Amino acid sequence: MEDSKTVWGEVQAILAPFRGCFTEPGFVRFAEWVVGMLVNQEEHTITQALTTMGQEADWMALEAFAERGAWDRKAVETATVHLARSAAPLWHGYHLAAGDDTKVHRSSKHVWGVNTFYEYTARCPNRATTVLAQNWVAVGLLAPGQPWTYLPAMGRLYFRRGQVPRGERFATKMVLAEEMLRSLRTSLREGLVAALDGGYAHQGLLRGLLKDPDERVDWVTRLRWDARLYGAVEPKAPGCPGPKRQWGKRLPAPKRHGQWKVPWQEGRAWVYGRERTVRWKELRGYWRVSGPKAAVRAFVFKVEGQKKPWSLATSVLDLTAEQVVEVFAGRFRQENGFRDLKQALGAEECRAWTKAPIVRTFQVQAVALTVLRLLERRLTETQGHGWWSAPPWNRHKTRPALRDVHRLVKAASGGFGQLVHHWPSFLNRLPPASVPLHRHRRLKKAG
């Protein structure tokens, strides 16, 4: 019971910032839903979550809340960002973010938001070439460390142009990613660097993130081997006819980096779970994709343990080469985050069919993953490494994994059912809600 109180107290403290996003009854249901996600390791449905905590009597209320309850998605996203910010402080003057998309397979075309997508079959030749899935474009914060940590913040569903549900607008993945990164930048109010997959190295996205000097979002992304790079524009000779040039002299592409008139440099960087030796060449100029007004730095890296060299581009001019490669390597923690959302928190097993439960379930899963990551950090700060132990089959394990946190919460969940009965005392211990009561009533009426 004491372990339950300790873990429960930490979860209460982490969930406290969300109180202002809901009415008080709605916040109780939201917190109950998140806690149910944490303690359940089998089917991540509302029914199974409540059954695990012994709260079957709340089933109808929580189902109604998921379908019709007052829910301010933007307010929940803002609270999630500020919660993640506490674990992801400024790194060399910047906050770090990662953006990518992932598909969640669904078995019926009658589920809201499902589209048909081409499935890459190079590694799975027995799978169908097209699948029914929901395609989530997600953005989250990266917390530097050893290892780095991904904290999901917000997500949007992408629909194909010919399969947009009624009442929804069509927007490309680039537009959705730009909107979320700008929203993230506004919430943080400080410099932001986004680590993007090579598929997002698109002219519209990269130029759009840099066009507003006051809300500028810098980026690090993969550079194609045949990328078109240019030097600075040389001034025209007096009296020379013709329009003003936009681009300077063409520079060798990354695949011809042997022609770059710069020496190889060497350093150490934290890449893929350990410190590695990296060698690089750097070229400053302009990239066709990012436009003639945005200076970029192009790199070719040779990373220890990697067979092929990396080619990267960034709009950040004051980070070292080692820091740039660390940021891009940290982007792959988002792929691990997608895996955790699907396998540990049931994103691949979502049972919702209509719009509101689908959107809210994904947001609850993102909040639950952030809670687990913050719980891991807080337990390590207060109890050291004594709250987890290496398994018998892996005595060389040196740091906890998400499964260790999930296992601890599951072990302590025996007392959660009794503690959930004390929601009123939980609310009384929280600070006053940041949302006025009249807005609570308006949200309740809208719900």
N, C-alpha and C positions, 0 to 999 in steps of 0.2 A: 504493500500500500504506500510505503514511503517513496519507493521508486516511481509509482504512479503519480504521487503528488509532485515530485520533482519535475518529471517530464511534463505533467499537466501544467504546472506553473510556468515553465518555459514556453509552452505552446500558447497559453493565455497571453503572455507578454508579447509574443510575436504577432498574434492576431489582433491585438488591441487597436492598431491604426485603422483597421477596417470598420470600426464601429460607426464612424461618421458617414459611411457609404450607404447605410441601410436604416430603416426604422429599427427600434430595439427588438421587436419580435423577429424581423427579418435578419438582423445580425445574429441572433441566436440560431436560426436555421442555417445561415451561411457557415457559421463556426462549426455547427454540428455536422454539416456536409463535409467540410474540410477535414475535421477530425476523423470522420468515418473513412475518408480516403487514406488517412495515415495509418489507421489501425488495421485495415483490411488488406490482405495479401492474396486474396483469391479473386472472386468476381467483384469488380468495382462498380456495383450498382447501388442505388439508394437503398434498396431492400436489404442487400447483403451488408452494407455499411451500418445500417441501424441494427440489424440482427447481431452483428459482431459486438456492438456496444450494449445490447440488451434494451434498446429503445424502440421496439417494434410499434409501440403506441404512437410514435411520432411520424409514422410512415405517410399517412395521408397529408399531414401538414407540410412535410418536406417535399412531397411530390407536387403539391399545389404551389409551393414557393418556387420550385424549379420551373414550373410551367407558367405561372401567372404573377408571381411576387414582384414587388417593386425592386428594380435592379438597375443601378447606374453604372454601366460598364466602364465609362470613362473614369469615374471616381475610383472604381476598384483598380483600374490600371494605374492611376496616379498613386494610390496607396501602395500598390505592389512595387512600383518604381522606387518610392522613398524607402520602402522596407529593404529592397535589394541594395539600395545605395549605402545603407549602413554597413553592409558586408563588402562593398566594392568601392573603396575610397578612391580619391584621385591618384592616378599613376603617372608620374612625370608631367603633371599639369593637366591630364585629360581623364575623363571617364571613357570606358571602353564598352563597346556593344558588338553584338554579332547578329547577323540577319541571314535567314535562309528559309526554305520551305520544305515541308514533309507531307507525304501522303498517308492518310489513314483509310485503310480498306473497309468498305461496307458491302454487305451482301445483297442489298436490295436497292433497286432504282427508285423506290418510293420514299426513301429517306431524304429529308430536306438537305439540299446542298451537295448532293452526290453528282459527280460528273464522270464521264469516261475519259481515262488517261492512258497513254501509251506506257507500257511497262518494259523497262530495259531488261532483257533476258540473257545478257552475256554471262552472268554468274548462275542463273537459274533457268536452264533451257527447257524445263518441263512446265513452266508457268505460262499462263495466257499472255498474249501480246497486248491486250487491253484489259483494264480492270475498272471496277466501280470504286471510287474513292472520294474522300473529301481532302482537298489540298489546302493545308494551313500554311500561310506565310507568317513566320514568327520572328520576333525581335526580343532580345534580352540583354542584360548586362553581363560583362565578364569581370570576375574578381581575380586579379593576379595573385599568384601564390605558387606553391609547390605541392600539389598541382594547381592549375587554374580551375576556376569554378564558373559554371554557367547558371545564371538566375533568370528564368523566363519572365517577361514583363507583359507582353501583349501579343495578340495574334488576330489575323483576319483570314476569312475564307476566300480563296480564289476560284472564280467560276469561268469556264470557257465561254466564249462569246455566244455560241449557239445554245448553251445550256444554263443560262442565268435564270434562277428561280424568279417567279413573279414578284414584283415589288422591289427587287434588288438591282443595283447598278453594276455595269461591267467595268472592271478596272484591271489593268495588267498587274503582274507581280511587282513590276518596277514602281508603279504608282502606289500600290499598297505599302511596299517597303519604304518609300520616301515619306509617305504620310506618317507611318509609325516612328521612323527615325526622327522626323521633325517634332513629333509629339514628345518623344523621349528627350530630345534636346531642350524643349521648352520646360519640361518637368524638372530637368536637372539644373538648368540655368548656368551651366558651365561647359567648357570645351568637351566635345565628344568625338571620338574616333570609332568608326564602324569597320569591323572586319567582315568582308563580304566574300562569298563564293565567286569563282570566276564566271558563273552563269549570270551574276548580277553586275558584271562589268559592262553595263549598258550606257550608251550616251545620255539617254534621258535621265537616268537615275544619278549618275556621277556628276553631271553638270547641274542637275537640279539641287543636289545637296550643297553645292558650292556657290550658288547664285546669290544668296542672301548673306552679306558680310556679317550682319548682326546675329543671324541664326545659322551660321556655317556649321556643317557636319563634315568633318574630314573622314577619309576612308583609306583602307589598305585592302588591296584585292590582287587577284592573280593577273598576270600580264601574258598575253599570247606570245608565242615565239615569233610570229610574223607581225607583231604590233608595229604601227607606224609612229615613229618618234621623230621629233623635229627640234632644231636648235632655236635660239632666240631670233627674232626678225631683225635683219640688218637694215639700217636706215637707208632710204632711197637717196640716190645721188641728186644734187640740185638740177632741176630742169628735166628730170627723167619722167616721161609720160607714163600713163597707166594708173590703175587704182592702187591703193595702199595694200601691201601684202599682209596676209593673215598669218602665214606660216613661214618659218625660217628654213634653213637648209635641212634636208632629210638626213637623219642619223641612222646608223646601222641598227637593224632589228635585234632583239635579244638572242635569236639563234646565231647571230654573227657577233656575239659579244667579244670574240677575239679581236675584232676591229675597234673596240672601244679603247680610246687612248687614255686609259686609266689603269693603275696597277691593281693586282689582287690584294685584298686585305684579309686579315684573320682575327677572329675573336671567339668568345664563348657565349652561348645563349641557352636559355631553358626551352627545349623543344621536345614535345612528345614525351613528357614524364621524366626527363633527366637533362642535365647540362651537357651540351654537345659542342664540338668545335665546328664553327662555320667559317667559310671563306666567301668573299663576295666582291663583285664589281658594281660600282654605282655610277649612274649617268643622269645628269639633270637636264631637263628640257621640257618639251610639251608633247602630249599624247593626243592622237586624233580623237579618241573617245572622250576625253575630259575637256577638250576644247582649247582654242589658242590663247585664252586668257588665264588659264590655271596652270601654273608651273607644277611639275611632278618630278618625283625621283623614281627612276627605274633601276631595279636591282636584278642581278643574277646571283643566286646563292648556291653553294655546294655545302650541303648539310651532312655531317657525319652520320653514317647509317642509312642514308638515302641514295638510291642508285642513280636517280635522275636529278639534275639541278632544278632549282625553283626560279621562276621569273616573277617578280612582284612589282607593283607600282603603288605609290602612295602620294597623297596630297599634303601630308604632314612634312614640314621642312625642318623641324627642330628635334626630331627623335633620331637616335643613332641607328645604325644598320642592325645591331643586335636587338634593339627594342622593336624594330619593325618586324623582324622575323619571329620574335616572340609573340607579338600581337596576332600575326597571321596563324601561327601554330596554335594559339589559344582559341582560334575560331572553331577548331575541331571539337572543343568541349561542348559546343552546341549540338553536334551530332550525338554525343553521349547523352546530352539532355533529352533529345528526341527518343533515344532508346529507353531512357528511364521513364519518360512519360508513357510510352507504349507498353513496356513490360512491367514496370513496378507500380504504375498508377492507372493502368487500364485504358489508356487512350485508344488502343487498338480494339477494345472490347466495349466501346460505348453503346449503350442500349437505347439512347434517345432517338426519336424519330422526327420531332418537329423543331422549328428554328430555335426557340428560346432555350429549351433544355440542352440542345447541341452546343450552342454558343456558351452557355453558362457552365456546362460540364467541362469544356476545354479550359475555361478560365479558372474554375475550381482546381483542376489538375495542375495548372501552372502555379497557382498559389500554394498548393500542397507541396510541390517540388521545391519551391522557394523556402517554405517552412522547414522542410527536412534539411536543406542545406544550412539554413541559419541555426537550426537546432544542433546540427553537427558542430558548427563553429562555436556555439555558446557552451556546449558540453565540454569541448576541448579546452576552452578558456577557463572554465570553472573547476573541472575535474581532471585536467590533463588527459592522458591517454588511458586512464584507468577504467573508463566506461565501456571499452571494447577490448577484445583480445583476438590475437591471430588464431585462425582455425588450425586444427592438427595437421591438415594437409598442406598448409602454407605458412610455416613458421617464420619465413623471411618477410612476411607482410609488415610494412612499417607505418602505414597510415590507414585510417578507417575509410570504408566505402559507403555508398548510399545504402547498400543492403544492411550494413551494420546499424545504421540509424533506424532503418525500417524495422529491423529485428528488435532493437531496443524498445521502440514504440509499441510493437506487437506484444512484447513481453510485459510491458507496463499497462497494457490496455485492459487487464483484468479489473482494475479499479476505476477505469474511465467511466464505466456505466453508472457507478454510484456518484462519481464527481459531476457527471453531466446533469444530475438532478439539481445541482446547486448553481444553475445558470444565473438566478437573480443575484446571489452574492458575488458571482463573477462580474456581473455588470456594475455592481456597486463599487467594486475595487478599481474599476477603470476610470480614467480621466473623463471629463464631460465630452460628449460628442461634438465634433467640429461643425456639424451640420445643424442649423437651427431647427426647432421643433416644427415650425410651419412648413419647412421643406420636407420633413419626415411625413407630415400629413399629405403634402402634395404628391410625394412619391408613392405613398400608400394608396392614394386615390388613383394615380396613374396605373398602378399595378393591378 
